[in-house]
């Protein structure tokens, strides 16, 4: 009997001790956070030397590399650097070469003296990529530019590549990468959102996809990018065999009722907002700023643009999907808040 009583007492003591335990309940597991550092780069347009370089001067601590935009083609399918491009490249190299990689961007626009320029010239690309000798001639031309202007990176921004030219384009990237690597020159490639991302791209180059042009000269009012577009784009680029950086566009557009569309930098848009005393609104679907006003002729204007908060929202959205490399189109006309945000992404 005593043994039974002793057993009961011990059991009660154990139950009491467990009930008074101060051990905290198990917490729900927190979702994984993206701890990789944001990496920002930026393009500098050759037609806006002074303000573009000033923007970089005020944000350089947050920039990985600087991309000078750029080199075009003449009527002989040879690369053409305008006087402004050469000056931009010269100033950029003098100021930032020791701290940043300076990259020259090549664009498939054909510029001639006696005819209108052809933007995103598909026929030019067909001639460049049609066979091994034509590709090598183009590569030799690029290597000549590399040596002449002492650039440490080349970027290929060739748009509207025809389906039949894709195999030649991919071979060209592979061949160019191998020959640039021998000189210690990096290769970067820009792809359009419409690019067929199931096409196998060569290893070695660094790739960037443009995440903009949802609205622009070709459309009615709206943001250059929205979250739905970004989600669809990320689904598409996951098919690629390469990890891509994502490019966002700064500034925006002004749409006039009669059909005229005008490009605006961020500063120009904010100056117009202040001048017209319009009501600043933010679109939930894109994070972009928009406002409307009526001019003295009773014509309605609608403006959409990206400010610092928009860029931060777009960046945060893609970073949730583990995309941490961002390229900004473009320097020149950025607000002090945007420049401060860039500068705070210190590379050190």
N, C-alpha and C positions, 0 to 999 in steps of 0.2 A: 504493500500500500504506500509506504514511504517513497519507494522508487517511482511509483506512478505520480505522486504529488511533486516530486523533484523534477520529473520530466515535463509536467505541465508548467511549472514555474519558469524553467529554462526556455520553453517555447514562447511564453508570454514576453520574456525579456528580449528575445530575438525579434519578435514582431514589433515591440515598442521601439527598439533601436532603429529598425528599418523605416518605421513611419516618421521618425524624427530626423532622418538623414537630410543634410543640407545640399545634397548633390542636385545640380540643376538638370531639368529635363533636356533631352537631346534636341538641339536646335535643327531646324530645317536647313538643308544644305543650300548655301548661297550659289547663285549662278556664276559661272566662270567669267571673270572680267578680262577685257583686252588690255594686257599690260605692255604690249609692244608700243614703242615710241612712234608718234606721228612724224612722218617725213614729208616735208613740203619743198616743192620746186616751183619755178615760175618762168614764163616766157616773156621776153622783151621784144615788142614790135619795132621794126626798124624805122617806122614812120613817126615814132614818138620817143626820140632818143632822150631828151632832157627829163621829162617827167617819169619815164620808165626807170632810168638810172637812179633818179632821186628816190623813187619808191623802193628800189633794192637797197639803197644806202640806209633807208629807214627801217628795213626789215631783214637785213642780211643775216642776223644771228639765228633766224629761224629757217633759213633756206639751205637745202642740200646742194642743189646745182642751179645754174642759170642758163637758160636756153635762148639764144639769139635767133630771132625769127625775121628774116631768114634769107635763103638763097633760092632764086628762081631759075628759069631756063630761057635761053634766047632761041631765035628761029632755027639755029643749027643743032638744037638739042644739047647744048652745052650749058653748064651751070653759070648763072649770072648773079653776081653780087652787086647791088646798087651802091652808090657812094654812101648812102645812109647806113646800109648794112655794114659796110667796111668800117665806117666811123663808130657805129654801135659796138661792133666786135672789138675794135681797138680800145675804146674806152672801158668796156667791160673787162677785157683781159688785164688792162693796166690796174684797175681797181680791185678786181675780185679773183684773179687767177691763183693767188697764193692761198686763198681760203676756200674757194669753191671750184667745182668743175664747170668750165665754160663750154657749152655745147652749141654747135651751129645746126639749125634746123633747115632741111631742104624741102621745098614745096613744089609740087608739080603744076605750077602756074607758068604758062608761056608768055613772055613779055617781048614784044617787038616794037620797033620805032614807027612803022607805017601801018599798023593794024591794031585793033583792040586786043587787049590781053585776054588769054583764055585761062580761066580759073579751073583748077582740078581737071587738068587735061588728060582724058583717058587715052586719046590717040597717041599722045607723047609716051605714055607708059607702055603701050603696045609696041612702039618702036624700040624702047629701051630694053624690054624683057623678051623680045621675040626669039632670040637664040643666044648661044654662048658668046659669040663674038660681040654682039650688041651689048650684052650685060657687062662684058669685060671693058668695053670702051667707056661705058658709064662709070664703072668702078675706077678706072684709070683717071677719069675726070675728077671724081671725088677725092682720090688720093692726091691729085695735083692741088686741089683746094686745101686739103689738110696741110700739105707741106708749105704752101704759099702763105697761109694765114695762121699757121701754128695752133690750130684748135686741138683740144684734147678730148673732144667727143663730137660725133656726128649723129644727127637725128633724122630719120626718114619719115616725112609726113606726106605720103603719097595717097591721095584719096580718089575714090571712084575707080578702083581697080576692077576691070571687067572680069567676069567669071573665067573667060578663056585665058586671061593673063595671070591668073592666080598661081599656077604651077611655076611660071617663069619668075614671078614676084618672090615666091618662097625661095627658089634657087638663088635669086639675086641677094636676098638677105643673108643666106648661108655663106655665099661666096664673099660678099662684102665683109661680113663679120670676121672671117678667117684672115682676110688681107689687112683689115684694120688692126686686128689683134697683134699681128706681127710688128706693128708700129706702136703698140701700147695705147691705141685709140679706142675708146668705148663706142658702142653702137646702141642707139635708142630708136624705137619704132613707135609711131602713133597709128592707132587703128580707129576707124569709125565705128559708131554703135551698130551699124548695119553689117559689119564684117562677119563672114561665116566662121564663127569661132571653133567649129569642129575641124577646120583645116589645121593640120599639124604644122606648127611654127618651129623654126630651128632654135636650138638651145644657144645661149650666149648673149644675144641682145636683150635689152630691157624694154619691156612693152608697156604702152600707155593706151587706155581707151578713153575716147572723148565722151563725157557724160553731160552733153548739152545739145542745144539746137532743137529742143522740143517746140519752142516758139521762137520766131525771129522774122526775118524779111519774108519768109515763105508763108507766114500764117497770120492769124489774128492775134490779139493781145494774150499774153500769158507769160509764165516763168520759163527761163531757159532749161530748167530741169524741175521735176517734181518727184516725190517719194515713190509713186507708182512706177514711173519711168526707171528710177534707180533700182527698184526691186526686179523689174523685168530685165534690165541690163545685167544685173549680177547673176541672174539665172542663166543668161546666155553665155556670159564669159566663164562661167564654171565649166563649160564644155571645153575650154581651151586647155592645151597641154602646158600653158605658161601662166605664171602669176602676174597679173596686170596691175599697174598703177592706174588711178582714176583721175581724170582731168575735169575740173569744174571751171565754169566761165564766170568772170566777174562782170559788173556793169549790167546793162540791159537795153531795152528799146522803148521808144515812144511811138505809139500808133495814133495817127490822125484820122478823123472820120472819112476824109476823102481818099484814103488808101495809102497815104505816104507813111513810110516807116523809117525812123531815124535811130541809129545806134547811139547809146549814151554810156559814158563811164559812170562809175559810182558817184564821183564828185559832181559831175554834170547833172545826174538825176537828183541828187540832194539839193543842189543849187536851184533847180527848177521847182522842186517841192517847196522850198522856202520862198522863192519868188512868187509863186502862184497862191501860197497859203492854203494849199490843198490839204485834205485829211489823209495822213499816212496810215495805211492799213497793211496787215500781214496775212498772207494766204496760208491757211492751215495745211493745204495739200502739198505745198512746196517750200514753205518758209520764206518765200520771196516777198518783197515789199511792192505794193502797188498803190497808185492814186490816180484820180481823174481831175480834169479841170476844163473849163470852157474859156477860149481866148476871146479877144475883143471882137472878132468876126463871128462870134457865137458858134465856133467850131469846137467840137469835143475832142480832147486828147486823153489817151490812157497810157500810163507809164508803168512798166514792170522792171524791177532790177534786184540784184543781189547785193546786200550789205554784209557787214561783218557777221551779224547774227545768222543770216542765210547760209553763208559759207560754213559757219560753225555747225549749223544743223545738218547740212548735207554731209559734212565730214563725219560727224557723230553717227549718222545713219549708216554709212558704208563701213565705218570702223566696227560696228556691231557684227558685221559679216567678215571681220578680220582683214579688211583692206585698209592698210595704214600708210600707203604711199600716195600722195596727192600732188597733182600738178595744177597750177592756176594759170588760166588764160584770162587775164594777162596783167603785167605791170603797166603803170601809166594811168593816173586818174583814180587811184585807190584812196579811200578816206583814212584819216589818222587812226580810227578805231580798227580798221582792217589791217593796217600796217602794224599796229601794236599787237594784234592777235597773232599775226605771222611771226613777228619778232619774239614773241613769248615761247614759240615752239623751238627753243634753243637746241642746236645740234650737239652741243657739248654735254 
